[in-house]
Amino acid sequence: MTNFEYDAIVVGGGVAGLAATMVLARARRRVLLIDAGRQNNLRTSHAGGVFLHDGEAPSALYARAREQLAAYPTVEYHEGLVADAEAVAKADGGGFRVDGVTTRTLVLAQGVEFAPSAIPGADELWGSLVVHCPFCDGYESRDQRVLVTGTDDYLAHMRAMLPLWVDDLTFAPQSEIARFDRDADSGRLRVTFGDGRVEQFGRAFVQQPFTQRAGLADRLGCARVEAGPLTIDAMGQTTVPGVFAAGDQTAMAMAVNLAVGAGHLAGVGAVFALMQH
């Protein structure tokens, strides 16, 4: 029989993983939190609309959460990437083995991987002059001249949505944008168009493609919704018993508040699963 080293391993230290870890820690479960520090919003200067923390830097939220978790004696933290995870045969005690470490349950909260923008200069300005979420950055852009660029479908979507927050909007297909720069004098966004025009904007909303960080879930055999987000039940459990998922890897919208709730739910689900053994 397996002599489990942990009751739960949480992969991913964004808000979903941190919330799940908190639930398990408060239930006095032995938890290992593994995080590679690759949260997409670390470059963002503020977390707009986060309940009780509106406008606070995501990096500060993560640091405070880890500090609070450190007070719980059953929590361990490891910085790094997880290379492999596999189920242990029931005949050998069940559970899972994560990079050689055994656990009774597993919470996947690695999020998604944003692809670098094809617009030169966009990545360097990401999270400040270049953003993508109206719910996160729309209010702060309300009095600015704002450029919106992406595919035709993205532009149509934003034409309907973004006027709720911003009045002065310019829409342009991404194929018409040559590059982004920060203007040295004004500090505003300097946009060079393909036809040679140069204009300044307060901010740009740019379409941001992403892919699932899918390796671990796929190796474990977790089902997906049309090859996209992981399929989960009402308690955050995937189609593999004992494996839970939370945050951007599920079908929920990408938002800090929703990720916290999903992480909390996955933590509760893992606690209930542990009660059965």
C-alpha positions in Angstrom: 0.0 0.0 0.0 1.1 3.5 -0.7 2.4 5.6 2.2 1.1 8.9 1.0 3.4 11.9 1.6 0.6 14.4 1.1 -3.2 14.5 1.2 -3.2 17.0 -1.7 -0.8 18.5 -4.2 -1.9 21.8 -5.7 -0.2 22.6 -9.0 -0.2 26.3 -9.8 0.1 29.2 -7.3 -2.2 31.7 -8.9 -5.3 32.8 -7.1 -7.2 29.5 -7.8 -4.4 27.4 -6.5 -3.8 29.6 -3.5 -7.5 29.5 -2.6 -7.7 25.7 -2.9 -4.6 25.4 -0.7 -6.1 27.6 2.0 -9.2 25.4 2.2 -7.1 22.2 2.5 -4.8 23.9 5.1 -7.6 24.9 7.3 -8.9 21.3 7.2 -5.5 20.3 8.5 -4.6 18.3 5.4 -1.0 17.9 4.4 -0.6 20.1 1.3 2.2 20.7 -1.2 1.7 23.8 -3.3 3.9 23.8 -6.4 4.2 27.0 -8.4 6.5 28.1 -11.3 5.7 31.8 -11.0 4.2 32.1 -14.5 0.9 33.9 -13.7 -0.2 35.9 -16.7 -1.2 38.9 -14.7 2.1 39.4 -12.9 3.0 42.1 -15.4 -0.2 43.9 -14.7 0.1 47.0 -12.5 -3.3 46.6 -10.9 -6.1 44.1 -10.5 -9.2 46.0 -11.4 -12.5 45.0 -9.8 -11.1 42.4 -7.4 -13.4 42.2 -4.4 -11.8 44.0 -1.4 -8.6 44.5 -3.3 -9.7 46.7 -6.2 -6.6 48.2 -7.9 -4.0 46.2 -6.0 -1.0 44.8 -7.9 -1.5 41.0 -8.5 2.1 40.4 -7.3 1.2 41.9 -3.9 -1.9 39.7 -3.7 0.1 36.5 -4.4 2.8 37.5 -1.9 0.3 38.2 0.9 -1.6 34.9 0.2 1.7 32.9 0.4 2.6 34.7 3.6 -0.8 33.8 5.1 -0.4 30.1 4.0 3.0 29.9 5.7 1.2 30.2 9.1 -0.4 26.8 8.5 1.9 24.0 9.7 0.6 21.4 7.2 1.4 23.5 4.1 4.7 23.2 2.1 5.6 25.4 -0.8 7.9 24.4 -3.7 8.9 26.7 -6.6 9.3 25.0 -9.9 7.5 23.2 -12.8 5.9 19.8 -12.5 7.3 17.5 -15.2 5.0 14.5 -14.8 1.9 13.1 -13.0 0.4 9.7 -13.0 -2.3 7.7 -11.3 -1.2 4.9 -8.9 -2.9 1.6 -9.4 -5.6 0.8 -6.8 -3.8 -2.4 -6.0 -0.9 -0.3 -4.9 -2.9 2.0 -2.8 -4.3 4.4 -5.4 -3.7 8.1 -5.4 -1.2 9.9 -7.6 2.5 10.3 -8.1 3.7 13.8 -9.0 7.4 14.0 -10.0 7.9 11.0 -7.7 5.9 12.4 -4.8 2.8 10.6 -3.7 -0.6 12.3 -2.9 -4.1 11.2 -2.2 -5.7 14.0 -4.3 -4.5 16.5 -6.9 -5.7 20.0 -7.7 -4.7 21.4 -11.2 -4.7 25.2 -11.3 -1.9 26.0 -13.8 -4.1 28.4 -15.9 -3.4 29.1 -19.5 -0.5 30.3 -21.6 -1.0 33.6 -23.4 0.7 33.7 -26.8 3.0 36.7 -27.5 1.3 39.4 -29.5 2.2 39.6 -33.2 2.4 43.4 -32.9 6.0 44.5 -32.3 6.3 46.4 -29.0 3.0 45.1 -27.6 4.5 42.6 -25.1 6.9 45.2 -23.6 3.8 47.4 -22.8 1.5 44.6 -21.7 -0.3 45.3 -18.5 0.1 49.1 -18.7 -0.6 50.7 -22.1 -1.7 47.4 -23.7 -4.5 45.4 -22.1 -7.2 43.0 -23.2 -10.0 42.7 -20.6 -12.7 45.4 -20.3 -13.8 44.1 -16.8 -10.2 44.5 -15.6 -9.2 47.7 -17.3 -12.2 49.3 -18.9 -13.1 51.7 -16.1 -9.5 53.0 -15.8 -9.7 53.7 -19.6 -12.9 55.6 -19.5 -11.5 59.1 -20.1 -8.9 58.1 -22.6 -8.6 57.8 -26.3 -8.5 54.0 -26.8 -7.5 51.8 -29.8 -9.0 48.4 -30.2 -7.3 45.9 -32.5 -7.6 42.2 -33.3 -9.5 39.9 -35.7 -12.9 40.9 -37.3 -14.7 38.7 -34.7 -12.9 40.3 -31.8 -13.6 43.8 -33.1 -17.3 43.1 -33.5 -17.4 41.7 -29.9 -15.6 44.8 -28.6 -17.7 47.2 -30.6 -20.7 45.9 -28.7 -19.1 45.7 -25.3 -16.4 48.3 -24.8 -18.6 51.5 -25.2 -20.1 50.6 -21.8 -16.8 51.8 -20.3 -15.1 54.0 -22.9 -16.5 56.8 -25.1 -13.5 57.6 -27.4 -12.8 54.4 -29.3 -10.9 53.7 -32.5 -11.1 50.2 -34.1 -8.5 48.8 -36.5 -7.7 45.2 -37.7 -4.5 43.9 -36.3 -3.1 43.6 -39.9 -3.1 47.4 -40.1 -0.9 47.9 -37.0 2.9 48.1 -37.6 4.1 48.6 -34.0 3.5 50.0 -30.5 5.9 52.3 -28.6 5.7 54.4 -25.5 6.0 58.0 -26.5 9.1 59.5 -24.7 7.5 62.9 -24.2 3.9 62.2 -23.3 4.2 58.6 -21.9 1.2 57.7 -24.1 0.9 54.8 -26.5 2.5 55.7 -29.8 0.9 53.6 -32.6 2.5 53.3 -36.0 0.1 52.0 -38.7 1.0 50.1 -41.8 0.3 53.0 -44.0 2.9 55.2 -42.2 0.4 57.1 -40.0 1.5 57.7 -36.4 -1.1 58.4 -33.7 -1.2 58.5 -29.9 -3.6 56.8 -27.6 -4.1 56.4 -23.9 -4.3 52.7 -24.1 -5.0 49.8 -26.5 -7.2 46.8 -26.1 -5.5 43.9 -28.0 -6.8 40.5 -28.7 -4.8 37.9 -26.7 -4.9 34.3 -28.0 -4.1 31.6 -25.4 -3.7 27.9 -25.1 -4.4 25.5 -22.2 -1.5 24.3 -20.0 -2.7 20.9 -20.8 0.2 18.4 -20.3 -0.6 17.1 -16.8 -4.4 16.8 -17.2 -4.0 15.1 -20.6 -1.5 12.6 -19.2 -3.9 11.8 -16.4 -6.8 11.3 -18.9 -9.0 14.2 -17.8 -11.7 14.9 -20.3 -12.1 18.3 -22.0 -15.0 20.3 -23.3 -14.5 20.2 -27.1 -10.7 20.0 -26.7 -10.7 23.2 -24.6 -11.4 23.7 -20.8 -11.4 20.7 -18.5 -14.7 19.0 -17.7 -15.5 19.3 -14.0 -18.5 18.5 -11.8 -20.3 20.7 -9.3 -17.4 20.3 -6.8 -14.6 21.0 -9.3 -13.7 17.3 -9.8 -12.5 16.3 -13.3 -13.5 13.1 -15.0 -10.6 11.4 -13.1 -11.7 10.7 -9.5 -9.4 12.5 -7.1 -8.2 15.1 -9.6 -9.8 18.6 -9.2 -9.4 21.6 -11.4 -9.9 25.4 -10.9 -9.3 28.7 -12.5 -8.6 29.4 -16.2 -8.3 25.6 -17.0 -12.0 25.3 -16.5 -14.8 26.8 -18.5 -15.3 29.8 -16.1 -14.5 33.3 -17.4 -10.9 34.5 -16.7 -11.3 36.7 -13.7 -9.6 36.8 -10.3 -12.9 36.8 -8.4 -14.1 33.8 -10.3 -10.8 32.0 -9.9 -10.8 32.5 -6.2 -14.3 30.9 -5.9 -13.4 28.0 -8.2 -10.2 27.4 -6.2 -12.2 27.4 -2.9 -14.7 25.0 -4.4 -12.0 22.6 -5.7 -10.4 22.7 -2.2 -13.7 21.8 -0.6 -14.2 19.0 -3.2 -10.8 17.6 -2.4 -11.5 17.7 1.4 -14.8 15.7 0.8 -12.9 13.2 -1.4 -10.3 12.7 1.4 -13.2 12.0 3.8 -14.1 8.9 1.7 -10.7 7.2 2.4 
